[in-house]
Amino acid sequence: MYSNELSMDLLFFTAVMGVLFIYVLGALIRALRLVPARTEFIVERLGKYNKTLRAGFHLLIPVIDKVAFIQDLKERTTDVPAQSCFTKDEIQVEIDGVIYMQVQDSVKASYGITDYQYAAIQLAQTTTRAIIGTLELDRTFEEREAISGRVVAVLDEAATKWGVKILRFEIKNLQPPDSVRQAMEKQVTAERNRRAIVQKSVGDRQSKINRSEGQFQEMVNKSEGEKQKKINEAQGRAEEILSIGKATAESISKIAGAINKSGGQEAIKLEIGQKYFKTISKLSSLHNRVILPADLTNMNEMLKTLGLDI
């Protein structure tokens, strides 16, 4: 019986040692930490913040040290659920969005707030409702970028205390009621039709202007052509007159030179006399009559009359 009790005690001791060994082994394994890139581990020692582990291999003190928080430093997106907002002109719209954020201080993100993602969503919703309430419906569609910028400014100011950086906020959907949407579609259609009519009238007007300008330019070109033609003809006639005058002057100069030479006057008188009789002959043929000078024998008197005295 004594041996049985000894065996039971030994078995119990072995089991306790086995459990203790497994626990110590598990604690040793948990003390070995491999931190991935862009991730930080927050380590607490006996329930108090001790240090931050960055990417790499780390060894903790078993039982005493433990990893309390794991913070991902990569940029993350968080959906903002759809909510109903009233515009300044009392139109109800459904609006949702998405927040882009990034943890920059792991300690503040772990101890500064319980859940920074939930807090960012709630603050984004309340801020969006407040901004939409100051705008009329038409402006909410026109100023989506401005709305996003104002939400980011408010969120980033609050998130600084959480160790989080709000990068941007995007509005995904902004939907008015069906009745308002149908009225807006009709308004857009009417505006497009009006623009089409205006564009057509502008096109017709421009077409008429182009045609009139073309006709005007054609008339100008024709008038310029006629003007240049007349100028060229006048210049041609002037050059012709100058050429004739020059030839006549040269001829007279040559005749004058010939008269001054020996026998020149007799030759001139002879030439004039021949032309005189030829002219009389032509006149006789035109009138079917014989025209004779008063005194054919007195040639000298006739030449005196012509101013050619020998």
C-alpha positions in Angstrom: 0.0 0.0 0.0 2.9 2.3 0.8 4.3 1.6 -2.7 1.0 2.4 -4.3 0.9 5.8 -2.6 4.5 6.4 -3.7 3.6 5.6 -7.3 0.6 7.9 -7.2 2.7 10.8 -5.8 5.4 10.2 -8.4 2.8 10.2 -11.2 1.3 13.4 -9.8 4.7 15.1 -9.6 5.5 14.0 -13.1 2.2 15.4 -14.4 2.8 18.7 -12.6 6.3 19.0 -14.0 5.1 18.2 -17.5 2.5 20.9 -17.3 5.0 23.4 -15.9 7.5 22.5 -18.6 4.8 23.0 -21.3 3.9 26.3 -19.8 7.5 27.5 -19.6 8.1 26.3 -23.1 5.1 28.2 -24.3 6.2 31.3 -22.4 9.7 31.0 -24.0 8.1 30.7 -27.5 5.9 33.7 -26.8 9.0 35.7 -25.7 10.5 35.2 -29.2 8.9 37.9 -31.4 9.5 38.5 -35.1 8.0 41.9 -36.1 7.0 42.3 -39.8 7.9 45.4 -41.9 5.7 48.4 -41.4 4.4 47.0 -38.1 5.1 48.0 -34.5 4.5 46.0 -31.3 3.7 47.7 -28.1 5.3 45.9 -25.1 4.0 46.1 -21.5 6.0 45.0 -18.5 3.9 44.0 -15.6 1.0 46.0 -17.1 2.9 49.2 -17.8 4.1 50.4 -21.2 7.8 49.4 -21.6 8.9 49.8 -25.2 7.9 49.7 -28.9 9.3 46.9 -31.1 10.0 47.7 -34.7 10.6 45.4 -37.7 13.0 42.6 -36.8 13.7 39.8 -34.3 13.2 40.5 -30.6 13.4 38.5 -27.3 11.2 39.4 -24.4 11.3 38.4 -20.8 8.8 35.5 -20.4 5.8 36.1 -18.1 7.0 39.7 -17.2 6.8 41.2 -20.7 3.9 40.8 -23.1 2.8 42.4 -26.4 -0.3 44.4 -25.6 -1.0 46.1 -29.0 0.0 45.5 -32.6 -0.2 48.6 -34.8 -0.1 48.4 -38.6 1.7 51.5 -40.0 0.5 51.0 -43.6 -2.1 53.3 -45.1 -5.6 51.9 -44.6 -9.1 52.7 -45.7 -12.2 52.9 -43.6 -15.7 53.1 -45.1 -18.1 55.7 -43.7 -21.6 54.2 -43.7 -24.3 56.1 -45.6 -26.3 58.6 -43.6 -29.2 61.1 -44.2 -28.3 64.8 -44.2 -30.5 67.8 -44.8 -29.2 70.6 -47.0 -29.8 74.3 -46.4 -32.9 74.3 -48.6 -34.3 71.4 -46.6 -33.6 68.6 -49.1 -32.7 65.2 -47.6 -29.7 63.5 -49.3 -27.9 60.2 -48.6 -24.2 60.5 -48.4 -21.3 58.1 -47.7 -17.6 58.1 -48.1 -14.2 56.6 -47.3 -11.4 57.7 -45.0 -7.7 57.2 -45.8 -5.6 57.2 -42.7 -2.2 56.0 -41.4 -0.8 55.4 -37.9 2.2 57.5 -37.2 2.6 57.2 -33.4 1.9 53.6 -32.2 1.9 54.6 -28.5 -0.8 57.3 -29.0 -2.8 55.0 -31.2 -2.7 52.4 -28.5 -3.3 54.5 -25.4 -4.7 57.7 -26.7 -8.1 56.3 -27.7 -9.9 53.0 -27.5 -10.7 52.6 -31.2 -9.4 55.4 -33.5 -11.1 53.9 -36.6 -14.6 54.0 -35.0 -13.9 57.5 -33.6 -12.8 58.7 -37.1 -16.0 57.3 -38.6 -18.2 59.0 -36.1 -16.4 62.3 -36.4 -16.6 62.1 -40.2 -20.3 61.6 -40.2 -21.1 64.5 -37.8 -18.7 66.8 -39.6 -20.3 65.9 -43.0 -23.8 66.6 -41.7 -22.7 69.9 -40.3 -21.1 71.0 -43.7 -24.0 69.7 -45.8 -26.4 71.7 -43.6 -24.7 75.0 -44.7 -25.0 74.3 -48.5 -27.9 74.3 -50.9 -28.5 71.1 -52.9 -26.9 72.4 -56.1 -23.8 73.5 -54.3 -23.4 70.1 -52.7 -22.7 68.5 -56.1 -20.4 71.4 -57.2 -18.3 71.5 -54.0 -17.7 67.9 -53.2 -13.9 68.5 -53.2 -14.3 71.5 -50.8 -16.5 69.3 -48.5 -13.9 66.6 -48.5 -11.2 69.1 -47.7 -13.1 70.6 -44.7 -13.8 67.1 -43.3 -10.1 66.1 -43.6 -9.1 69.3 -41.7 -11.5 68.6 -38.8 -10.5 64.9 -38.7 -6.8 65.5 -38.9 -6.9 68.0 -36.0 -8.6 65.5 -33.7 -6.6 62.5 -35.0 -3.3 64.1 -34.1 -4.0 63.3 -30.5 -4.6 59.7 -31.5 -1.2 59.4 -33.3 -3.1 59.0 -36.6 -2.7 61.0 -39.8 -5.9 61.6 -41.9 -4.7 61.6 -45.5 -7.9 62.3 -47.3 -11.7 61.8 -47.3 -13.6 61.0 -50.4 -17.4 61.2 -50.9 -18.5 58.0 -52.7 -22.2 58.7 -53.2 -24.4 61.7 -52.8 -28.0 60.8 -53.7 -31.0 63.1 -53.4 -34.6 61.7 -53.3 -36.0 60.2 -56.5 -38.4 63.2 -57.0 -35.6 65.7 -56.8 -33.3 63.6 -59.0 -36.0 63.4 -61.7 -36.5 67.1 -61.5 -32.8 67.6 -61.8 -32.6 65.3 -64.9 -35.4 67.3 -66.6 -33.6 70.5 -65.8 -30.3 69.1 -67.2 -32.2 68.0 -70.4 -33.8 71.4 -70.8 -30.4 73.1 -70.4 -28.8 70.8 -72.9 -31.6 71.5 -75.4 -31.2 75.3 -74.8 -27.4 75.0 -75.4 -28.0 73.0 -78.6 -30.4 75.7 -79.9 -27.9 78.5 -79.0 -25.0 76.6 -80.6 -27.1 76.1 -83.8 -28.0 79.8 -84.0 -24.4 80.7 -83.4 -23.3 78.4 -86.1 -25.8 79.8 -88.6 -24.8 83.3 -87.7 -21.1 82.5 -88.2 -21.9 80.8 -91.5 -23.7 83.9 -92.8 -20.8 86.1 -91.6 -18.3 83.8 -93.3 -20.3 83.9 -96.6 -20.6 87.7 -96.5 -17.0 88.1 -95.7 -16.2 85.8 -98.6 -18.3 87.8 -101.0 -16.8 91.0 -99.7 -13.3 89.7 -100.2 -14.3 88.5 -103.7 -15.5 92.0 -104.6 -12.4 93.6 -103.2 -10.2 91.2 -105.2 -12.1 92.0 -108.4 -11.9 95.7 -107.8 -8.2 95.4 -107.1 -7.8 93.4 -110.3 -9.7 96.0 -112.4 -7.7 98.8 -110.7 -4.4 97.1 -111.5 -5.6 96.4 -115.0 -6.4 100.1 -115.6 -3.1 101.1 -114.0 -1.2 98.7 -116.3 -3.1 99.9 -119.4 -2.5 103.6 -118.5 1.2 102.9 -117.9 1.3 101.1 -121.3 -0.4 104.0 -123.1 2.0 106.5 -121.3 5.0 104.5 -122.3 3.6 104.3 -125.9 3.1 108.1 -126.0 6.6 108.6 -124.6 8.0 106.2 -127.2 6.2 107.9 -130.0 7.2 111.4 -128.7 10.8 110.2 -128.4 10.7 108.8 -132.0 9.1 112.0 -133.3 11.7 114.2 -131.5 14.5 112.1 -132.9 12.9 112.3 -136.4 12.5 116.1 -136.2 16.1 116.4 -134.9 17.3 114.3 -137.8 15.3 116.4 -140.3 16.6 119.6 -138.8 20.1 118.3 -139.1 19.5 117.3 -142.7 18.1 120.8 -143.6 21.2 122.5 -142.3 23.4 120.4 -144.6 24.2 121.4 -148.2 21.2 120.8 -150.5 19.0 120.0 -147.5 16.5 122.8 -148.1 16.0 121.8 -151.8 15.4 118.2 -150.8 12.9 119.3 -148.2 11.0 121.4 -150.7 11.0 118.6 -153.2 9.6 116.2 -150.5 6.9 118.7 -149.5 6.0 119.4 -153.1 5.5 115.7 -153.7 3.4 115.3 -150.7 1.4 118.3 -151.7 0.5 116.9 -155.1 -0.3 113.5 -153.5 -2.7 115.1 -151.1 -4.4 117.0 -153.9 -4.7 113.7 -155.8 -6.3 112.0 -152.8 -8.8 114.8 -152.4 -9.7 114.6 -156.1 -10.4 110.9 -155.8 -12.6 111.4 -152.7 -14.8 114.1 -154.3 -14.7 112.7 -158.0 -13.3 116.1 -159.0 -10.0 117.4 -160.3 -8.6 119.9 -157.8 -5.7 122.0 -159.1 -3.8 124.7 -157.4 -4.4 128.3 -158.6 -1.0 128.6 -160.2 1.0 125.4 -160.9 3.7 127.4 -162.5 4.5 129.5 -159.5 5.9 126.8 -157.2 7.9 129.4 -155.3 4.8 131.3 -154.3 3.2 128.2 -153.1 6.1 127.2 -151.0 6.3 130.8 -149.6 2.7 130.3 -148.5 3.8 127.2 -146.7 6.6 129.1 -145.1 9.3 127.3 -147.1 10.9 130.1 -149.2 13.8 129.0 -151.3 
